[in-house]
Amino acid sequence: MTSNSILLIEPFLPFPSKSGGHVAIYHGLKAIYDRFEKVYIVFPTKPYQGLQEEMDTLNATFPNLVLLPFLDDRYKGTPVERCKKEIKRFFAEKCKKQTARFFESITNSRPHLATELYSIKDYPNDFQQFICDTITDHDIPVVQIEFYWQLPLVACLPAHVTKIFVHHELWFVRQQLNLDIWGHNAYRESGVKISQWIEMAMLNQYDAVITLSEVDREKLIQSGVNVPIYASMAVVEDEPQRSPQPSTTTISFLGPYHHYPNWDGVMWFLENCWEKLLRQNPNFRFKIIGNWKKSKIKQITRRYPQVVFTGVVDNLDEALAGTTMIVPIRLGSGIRMKILEAAQLCVPFVTTTVGVEGLPFTNGDDCFITDHPDTFVESILQLENQAVRQRLTEAAKKKVDAGFSFRTFKNNRMEIINRIIG
């Protein structure tokens, strides 16, 4: 008899919350957990101090959760063997970068438009076999995969299992936005078109697709995905209504460096808005919350001494109190968890049209939305006024409470799962 269980294939352990992706996975797990007798999570990882403690903490919250970490192949073996693998990986990565630079020089294109977009080559050795063995050993009938770079894993799944893909960000949409920023030519447009064809073909290998916004659902339908697609909005933890803290002339940004749109957005703001803002008020400071590479921190703080990096914080509410959050995102699709978190915590925010896509916020009613540096600065300055902060945050909080409560999200996600698997 087939078990009432589901396997979630994740790119990382969804706890603790280190990014919007971690938060989205955690809430998705929490929403469907009661639907199954057992929930299995497979994720590739390297050994690190605290991994077992993090797993134990997650298991304490979800007793029927089975965590199955897959140790990356290069961290197996004796110290000498691991050293050899690391050296080999280093030179392979160096060669890849040099090849990308060569492509860029002869095509006048960005490197990641000239490299393979979807492949199984970057997964640890035997990872696919580990997935198949897990499904067989535990008689798992349903498999859910998340994030666009894991799309190809559908190729290794047994034919009999129900395959669900949760699409956090449409890759072809992000690439189309890249073109708008970097410029169009026939080579780049061909690369984006081929990427879109591949993405749609792989999505059609699943039994169902879940997007995080109705906007993304419509884009997939228009692009040729012919399997059932369901929109399921993200969620934030419930918080009581409160007044926004008075401005401390501090700008905040929430997000890790490794997600490229975050880097792009921060640099766009610093290069196009920051000096203009300081000319209006030299007391402004810029707080960046999340994991960032030391080299990038040094690069930014050397040029912009008013910027402070906090790393991951234990209490986001305290870290954001009195700040104005900016979301200057120019690339990507899906939704920005950072906007929902700001609205829930009554932190006023300024964003771009891309940053707010898929969310029901309106310029001037509950936030400020602009793509132009001058109006971006003007919007931040307006939020120095406590009455404006109060009006916008109250309106944004009402929208979050009405449409993004956990109860609403759970009912929606459970309904979708039941429609898919019966």
Backbone torsions as a table, in degrees:
resi	resn	phi	psi	omega
1	MET	NA	133.0	-179.4
2	THR	-69.8	136.7	-177.4
3	SER	-77.2	156.2	174.7
4	ASN	-89.2	79.9	-174.4
5	SER	-144.0	165.3	178.1
6	ILE	-141.3	144.9	175.3
7	LEU	-108.2	124.9	174.1
8	LEU	-103.3	121.5	177.4
9	ILE	-100.2	110.5	-174.3
10	GLU	-116.4	154.5	178.9
11	PRO	-78.4	-13.2	-179.3
12	PHE	-163.4	166.4	174.9
13	LEU	-67.0	126.6	-173.9
14	PRO	-80.2	23.5	178.3
15	PHE	-152.7	138.7	-1.4
16	PRO	-75.8	172.9	-177.0
17	SER	-74.6	109.6	-179.7
18	LYS	-112.7	-9.0	-177.9
19	SER	-162.9	172.8	175.6
20	GLY	-61.4	-32.5	177.5
21	GLY	-64.1	-42.4	176.8
22	HIS	-59.7	-44.6	-178.8
23	VAL	-62.9	-43.8	-178.2
24	ALA	-64.5	-42.5	178.8
25	ILE	-64.1	-44.7	-178.0
26	TYR	-60.4	-46.6	-179.8
27	HIS	-66.6	-35.9	176.3
28	GLY	-63.0	-41.7	175.8
29	LEU	-61.5	-47.5	-178.2
30	LYS	-61.3	-34.5	-176.8
31	ALA	-70.2	-38.3	-174.3
32	ILE	-102.6	-1.9	-172.8
33	TYR	-56.0	-43.9	-176.5
34	ASP	-72.0	-12.7	-178.3
35	ARG	-75.9	-20.0	-173.2
36	PHE	-123.8	150.4	175.8
37	GLU	-71.5	-35.5	178.2
38	LYS	-137.7	137.5	172.6
39	VAL	-120.3	124.1	179.2
40	TYR	-106.7	140.7	173.8
41	ILE	-125.8	122.7	173.3
42	VAL	-105.5	133.0	177.4
43	PHE	-151.3	136.4	176.0
44	PRO	-76.5	144.8	-179.0
45	THR	-158.1	165.5	168.2
46	LYS	-107.1	155.0	178.2
47	PRO	-69.5	136.2	176.2
48	TYR	-150.3	155.9	-179.1
49	GLN	-64.7	127.2	179.5
50	GLY	100.6	-8.3	-178.8
51	LEU	-59.0	-49.4	-178.2
52	GLN	-64.1	-37.4	178.6
53	GLU	-64.3	-41.1	178.0
54	GLU	-64.8	-39.9	177.5
55	MET	-65.0	-42.3	179.3
56	ASP	-62.8	-39.2	179.2
57	THR	-64.7	-42.5	178.0
58	LEU	-64.9	-40.6	178.8
59	ASN	-66.5	-30.8	178.0
60	ALA	-65.0	-32.4	177.8
61	THR	-79.2	-36.2	-177.7
62	PHE	-125.0	85.9	-174.9
63	PRO	-60.1	-30.3	-178.7
64	ASN	-93.4	19.5	176.7
65	LEU	-94.7	131.6	177.9
66	VAL	-112.2	113.5	-179.0
67	LEU	-94.9	126.8	-176.3
68	LEU	-125.5	82.3	179.0
69	PRO	-71.0	139.3	175.5
70	PHE	-108.1	117.5	-176.9
71	LEU	-74.1	122.7	178.0
72	ASP	-53.2	133.8	-173.2
73	ASP	-55.5	-34.1	-175.1
74	ARG	-73.9	-7.4	177.5
75	TYR	-103.0	9.4	176.6
76	LYS	-97.0	162.5	175.7
77	GLY	94.3	-174.6	179.8
78	THR	-72.5	164.5	177.4
79	PRO	-55.3	-38.3	179.3
80	VAL	-66.3	-42.7	179.4
81	GLU	-64.8	-40.4	178.7
82	ARG	-64.6	-38.4	178.7
83	CYS	-63.7	-42.6	178.8
84	LYS	-61.7	-42.9	179.7
85	LYS	-64.2	-39.4	-179.0
86	GLU	-67.2	-39.8	177.3
87	ILE	-64.3	-43.5	178.5
88	LYS	-61.5	-42.4	179.4
89	ARG	-64.5	-40.4	-179.3
90	PHE	-59.5	-47.5	-178.2
91	PHE	-71.6	-31.2	176.2
92	ALA	-64.9	-42.5	178.3
93	GLU	-66.2	-39.5	179.2
94	LYS	-63.3	-41.7	178.8
95	CYS	-64.7	-39.6	-180.0
96	LYS	-62.1	-42.7	-180.0
97	LYS	-65.8	-40.4	179.0
98	GLN	-65.0	-39.1	177.9
99	THR	-63.7	-41.6	179.1
100	ALA	-62.9	-41.0	178.5
101	ARG	-63.9	-36.5	177.9
102	PHE	-62.7	-45.8	177.8
103	PHE	-59.4	-41.7	-178.7
104	GLU	-63.8	-39.1	-176.8
105	SER	-69.4	-34.0	-176.0
106	ILE	-93.3	-13.8	-177.0
107	THR	-117.9	-6.1	-174.8
108	ASN	54.3	41.7	-178.5
109	SER	-124.1	162.2	175.3
110	ARG	-72.9	146.4	-175.1
111	PRO	-56.2	-45.1	-173.8
112	HIS	-78.1	2.9	167.7
113	LEU	-91.7	-8.3	-177.1
114	ALA	-110.7	2.2	-178.5
115	THR	-109.8	168.5	-179.9
116	GLU	-63.8	138.6	-174.7
117	LEU	-94.9	-36.9	-179.5
118	TYR	-134.5	130.4	-178.1
119	SER	-162.0	164.8	173.1
120	ILE	-100.4	-0.1	-172.0
121	LYS	-69.8	-22.5	-176.6
122	ASP	-89.0	-3.4	177.9
123	TYR	-81.5	152.0	176.4
124	PRO	-58.8	150.3	177.5
125	ASN	-56.6	139.1	176.3
126	ASP	69.0	8.8	-179.6
127	PHE	-64.1	-43.6	179.4
128	GLN	-63.2	-39.5	178.5
129	GLN	-64.9	-37.3	177.8
130	PHE	-61.1	-41.1	177.9
131	ILE	-62.7	-48.0	-178.8
132	CYS	-62.3	-41.9	179.0
133	ASP	-64.4	-38.1	178.6
134	THR	-62.8	-44.2	179.2
135	ILE	-62.2	-44.0	-178.6
136	THR	-69.1	-47.7	-175.2
137	ASP	-63.1	-32.8	-175.6
138	HIS	-108.7	6.1	177.3
139	ASP	51.6	54.6	-175.3
140	ILE	-90.1	124.8	-176.3
141	PRO	-93.0	-15.6	-174.1
142	VAL	-130.8	133.4	178.8
143	VAL	-127.1	131.9	177.1
144	GLN	-120.3	129.8	180.0
145	ILE	-119.0	145.0	-178.7
146	GLU	-130.5	154.6	175.4
147	PHE	76.8	136.7	-168.7
148	TYR	-60.4	-32.3	-177.4
149	TRP	-72.8	-9.0	175.8
150	GLN	-98.4	1.5	179.8
151	LEU	-49.3	-44.4	-175.4
152	PRO	-63.9	-14.5	-179.0
153	LEU	-63.7	-15.3	176.4
154	VAL	-60.0	-26.2	-177.3
155	ALA	-65.6	-23.5	-177.1
156	CYS	-96.5	-5.6	-175.2
157	LEU	-77.4	141.6	176.5
158	PRO	-59.8	148.9	-175.4
159	ALA	-62.9	-29.7	-171.4
160	HIS	-79.9	-14.7	-176.1
161	VAL	-83.1	151.2	173.6
162	THR	-80.3	127.3	-172.4
163	LYS	-111.4	122.3	-179.2
164	ILE	-120.5	136.2	175.9
165	PHE	-120.9	127.6	175.8
166	VAL	-100.1	113.8	-172.8
167	HIS	-98.2	101.8	-178.5
168	HIS	-78.1	-30.4	-177.2
169	GLU	-151.9	123.0	179.3
170	LEU	-74.8	116.2	-174.2
171	TRP	-66.3	-39.3	-177.4
172	PHE	-67.3	-30.9	176.5
173	VAL	-67.9	-43.0	177.9
174	ARG	-60.8	-40.1	179.9
175	GLN	-68.7	-36.5	176.7
176	GLN	-63.0	-37.2	176.2
177	LEU	-69.0	-33.1	174.0
178	ASN	-57.3	-42.8	-179.7
179	LEU	-62.0	-39.9	-179.5
180	ASP	-63.3	-30.8	-179.2
181	ILE	-84.0	-45.1	-173.2
182	TRP	-88.9	-18.4	-178.7
183	GLY	107.6	148.0	-177.3
184	HIS	-95.5	140.7	163.0
185	ASN	-152.1	170.2	-173.2
186	ALA	-62.1	-37.5	-178.8
187	TYR	-63.9	-50.5	-178.1
188	ARG	-64.2	-42.6	-179.3
189	GLU	-63.8	-35.8	176.7
190	SER	-65.0	-42.6	179.4
191	GLY	-61.5	-42.4	179.6
192	VAL	-66.7	-40.3	-179.6
193	LYS	-64.9	-43.0	178.1
194	ILE	-63.4	-42.3	177.2
195	SER	-57.6	-42.3	-179.8
196	GLN	-65.0	-42.7	178.2
197	TRP	-59.1	-43.9	-179.1
198	ILE	-65.3	-43.7	-179.8
199	GLU	-60.3	-45.2	-179.6
200	MET	-65.8	-40.1	-179.0
201	ALA	-63.6	-41.3	-179.9
202	MET	-70.9	-38.1	176.7
203	LEU	-60.5	-34.0	179.9
204	ASN	-73.4	-4.7	174.2
205	GLN	-85.4	-10.6	178.0
206	TYR	-89.2	164.7	176.9
207	ASP	-86.0	-22.5	178.4
208	ALA	-162.5	154.2	178.7
209	VAL	-127.5	137.5	176.3
210	ILE	-115.6	126.5	174.8
211	THR	-107.2	165.5	-178.9
212	LEU	-95.8	3.7	175.6
213	SER	-155.0	155.8	176.8
214	GLU	-66.9	-32.0	178.0
215	VAL	-59.9	-47.0	179.0
216	ASP	-66.3	-36.5	177.5
217	ARG	-59.5	-46.5	-179.4
218	GLU	-64.3	-38.1	179.3
219	LYS	-64.2	-38.3	179.1
220	LEU	-69.2	-40.2	177.5
221	ILE	-61.3	-45.6	-179.4
222	GLN	-66.9	-23.6	-177.0
223	SER	-91.8	-2.9	173.0
224	GLY	109.6	12.2	173.7
225	VAL	-77.0	122.6	-174.6
226	ASN	-111.7	5.6	172.4
227	VAL	-89.7	162.6	-179.4
228	PRO	-58.2	134.8	179.0
229	ILE	-122.9	131.4	-179.2
230	TYR	-123.3	137.9	175.3
231	ALA	-94.8	130.3	-179.9
232	SER	-139.1	103.6	-175.1
233	MET	-64.6	154.0	177.1
234	ALA	-75.4	-179.1	-173.7
235	VAL	-145.9	154.9	172.4
236	VAL	-126.5	158.8	179.9
237	GLU	-65.5	142.8	179.3
238	ASP	-66.2	137.3	177.7
239	GLU	-135.2	145.7	179.1
240	PRO	-69.0	153.9	175.4
241	GLN	-66.1	137.0	176.6
242	ARG	-151.8	164.8	176.9
243	SER	-80.5	145.8	177.6
244	PRO	-67.1	145.8	176.3
245	GLN	-65.6	143.5	175.2
246	PRO	-56.4	149.2	-176.3
247	SER	-62.0	138.5	174.4
248	THR	-108.3	20.9	-174.8
249	THR	48.5	42.5	177.5
250	THR	-121.4	127.3	173.9
251	ILE	-94.0	139.4	178.4
252	SER	-123.2	148.9	172.4
253	PHE	-134.8	137.6	-177.6
254	LEU	-119.4	119.8	177.0
255	GLY	154.2	149.5	-178.5
256	PRO	-82.7	159.0	-179.9
257	TYR	-66.0	-36.2	-169.4
258	HIS	-63.8	-18.4	175.1
259	HIS	-87.8	106.6	-168.6
260	TYR	-53.3	-40.4	178.5
261	PRO	-56.8	-27.7	176.7
262	ASN	-67.2	-46.5	177.9
263	TRP	-60.5	-47.2	-179.1
264	ASP	-59.8	-43.9	-177.9
265	GLY	-67.2	-42.4	178.9
266	VAL	-63.0	-44.3	-178.8
267	MET	-68.2	-36.8	176.1
268	TRP	-59.9	-44.8	-179.3
269	PHE	-64.3	-46.4	-178.1
270	LEU	-64.3	-41.0	-175.0
271	GLU	-80.0	-22.9	-174.4
272	ASN	-115.6	-19.2	-173.5
273	CYS	-122.6	-32.5	-166.8
274	TRP	-61.8	-48.2	-178.8
275	GLU	-64.5	-36.6	177.1
276	LYS	-63.6	-39.0	179.5
277	LEU	-67.4	-42.6	-179.7
278	LEU	-66.2	-30.6	177.2
279	ARG	-65.9	-30.1	177.7
280	GLN	-79.4	-35.9	179.8
281	ASN	-155.8	103.2	-176.3
282	PRO	-70.8	-3.0	-179.1
283	ASN	-85.7	-4.5	-179.6
284	PHE	-64.0	143.9	172.1
285	ARG	-126.7	155.9	-177.2
286	PHE	-123.8	115.9	-178.7
287	LYS	-105.0	122.0	179.2
288	ILE	-109.7	120.4	-175.0
289	ILE	-106.8	127.4	179.7
290	GLY	134.2	171.4	179.9
291	ASN	-78.3	122.3	177.2
292	TRP	-130.2	146.4	179.3
293	LYS	-63.6	142.5	-179.6
294	LYS	-58.8	-38.6	-178.9
295	SER	-63.8	-36.8	179.8
296	LYS	-74.3	-35.8	176.6
297	ILE	-61.7	-45.3	-180.0
298	LYS	-64.3	-41.8	-179.7
299	GLN	-60.6	-42.4	-176.8
300	ILE	-77.1	-46.9	-175.0
301	THR	-70.1	-25.0	176.3
302	ARG	-64.9	-38.7	-178.1
303	ARG	-89.4	-31.1	-176.9
304	TYR	-125.9	86.9	-174.2
305	PRO	-67.1	-14.8	179.8
306	GLN	-82.4	-1.2	-178.8
307	VAL	-90.5	133.8	179.4
308	VAL	-123.6	132.4	176.3
309	PHE	-105.0	126.6	-177.0
310	THR	-98.9	-15.5	-169.0
311	GLY	72.5	-166.2	176.5
312	VAL	-73.0	135.2	-178.1
313	VAL	-108.8	150.3	179.0
314	ASP	-76.8	-33.5	-176.8
315	ASN	-125.7	99.9	-177.4
316	LEU	-67.2	-36.0	-180.0
317	ASP	-57.4	-47.4	179.4
318	GLU	-66.0	-40.0	-177.3
319	ALA	-65.9	-31.2	-177.0
320	LEU	-94.4	-10.7	-175.5
321	ALA	-57.9	128.7	177.5
322	GLY	80.0	1.5	-178.9
323	THR	-97.8	166.6	166.5
324	THR	-111.7	118.2	-178.5
325	MET	-81.0	138.5	172.0
326	ILE	-112.6	144.3	177.0
327	VAL	-132.0	73.1	-174.2
328	PRO	-84.7	46.8	-175.3
329	ILE	-76.7	132.1	179.7
330	ARG	-115.1	-11.7	-174.0
331	LEU	-127.4	146.9	171.7
332	GLY	113.6	178.4	175.2
333	SER	-140.9	-160.4	-174.9
334	GLY	75.7	-153.6	178.5
335	ILE	-129.4	159.4	-179.2
336	ARG	-98.0	108.0	177.5
337	MET	-58.2	-31.8	-178.1
338	LYS	-61.7	-32.2	178.0
339	ILE	-69.7	-44.2	178.6
340	LEU	-62.7	-39.9	179.7
341	GLU	-66.0	-41.2	177.8
342	ALA	-61.6	-46.7	-179.1
343	ALA	-63.0	-40.6	-179.5
344	GLN	-66.6	-33.9	-178.9
345	LEU	-91.7	8.8	178.9
346	CYS	58.8	44.1	174.8
347	VAL	-106.8	121.2	-179.9
348	PRO	-67.2	149.6	-177.1
349	PHE	-141.4	152.5	173.5
350	VAL	-119.4	131.5	-175.4
351	THR	-140.1	173.8	174.9
352	THR	-97.9	171.9	177.3
353	THR	-65.3	-36.6	176.4
354	VAL	-67.6	-41.0	-178.3
355	GLY	-60.7	-35.1	-175.0
356	VAL	-98.8	0.5	-177.8
357	GLU	-57.4	136.1	178.8
358	GLY	87.0	-6.0	179.2
359	LEU	-112.1	150.4	-170.7
360	PRO	-88.4	33.0	-178.8
361	PHE	-92.4	150.9	-173.8
362	THR	-126.4	135.0	179.9
363	ASN	-58.7	127.7	177.0
364	GLY	86.6	-17.6	179.9
365	ASP	-94.2	-45.5	-177.5
366	ASP	-136.1	0.1	177.7
367	CYS	-169.2	-177.7	171.3
368	PHE	-117.0	133.6	-178.5
369	ILE	-125.3	123.1	179.6
370	THR	-160.6	150.0	177.4
371	ASP	-109.7	0.1	-175.8
372	HIS	-103.2	133.6	-177.8
373	PRO	-54.8	-42.6	-177.1
374	ASP	-63.8	-45.6	179.8
375	THR	-73.9	-24.9	174.3
376	PHE	-62.5	-46.1	178.4
377	VAL	-64.6	-44.8	179.9
378	GLU	-59.8	-38.1	179.9
379	SER	-65.2	-42.9	177.7
380	ILE	-60.5	-42.7	-179.3
381	LEU	-65.3	-35.9	177.4
382	GLN	-62.3	-32.0	-177.5
383	LEU	-79.6	3.4	168.6
384	GLU	-75.6	-17.0	179.3
385	ASN	-84.2	121.8	-175.2
386	GLN	-63.0	-35.1	179.6
387	ALA	-64.6	-38.6	177.9
388	VAL	-68.2	-43.2	177.4
389	ARG	-58.0	-44.8	-178.1
390	GLN	-62.6	-47.8	-176.4
391	ARG	-62.7	-47.2	-176.6
392	LEU	-69.8	-42.7	-177.4
393	THR	-68.5	-35.9	176.9
394	GLU	-61.8	-43.6	-179.5
395	ALA	-67.4	-41.7	179.3
396	ALA	-65.2	-40.0	179.8
397	LYS	-63.4	-39.5	178.5
398	LYS	-62.1	-41.3	179.8
399	LYS	-66.4	-39.9	179.0
400	VAL	-65.6	-45.2	179.8
401	ASP	-61.6	-35.8	-177.0
402	ALA	-76.6	-37.2	-171.8
403	GLY	-115.5	-7.7	-173.4
404	PHE	-130.8	27.1	176.2
405	SER	-73.0	156.3	-179.3
406	PHE	-65.1	-36.4	-179.9
407	ARG	-60.7	-45.6	178.3
408	THR	-61.7	-44.9	-179.7
409	PHE	-62.5	-45.5	-178.7
410	LYS	-62.6	-45.9	179.6
411	ASN	-60.2	-41.9	179.8
412	ASN	-64.8	-47.7	-177.6
413	ARG	-68.0	-37.6	177.8
414	MET	-65.7	-40.2	178.0
415	GLU	-62.0	-42.0	179.3
416	ILE	-63.7	-47.5	-179.8
417	ILE	-60.3	-42.6	180.0
418	ASN	-65.3	-35.9	177.8
419	ARG	-68.9	-32.7	-178.4
420	ILE	-76.4	-45.6	-172.9
421	ILE	-107.7	-7.0	176.7
422	GLY	83.7	NA	NA
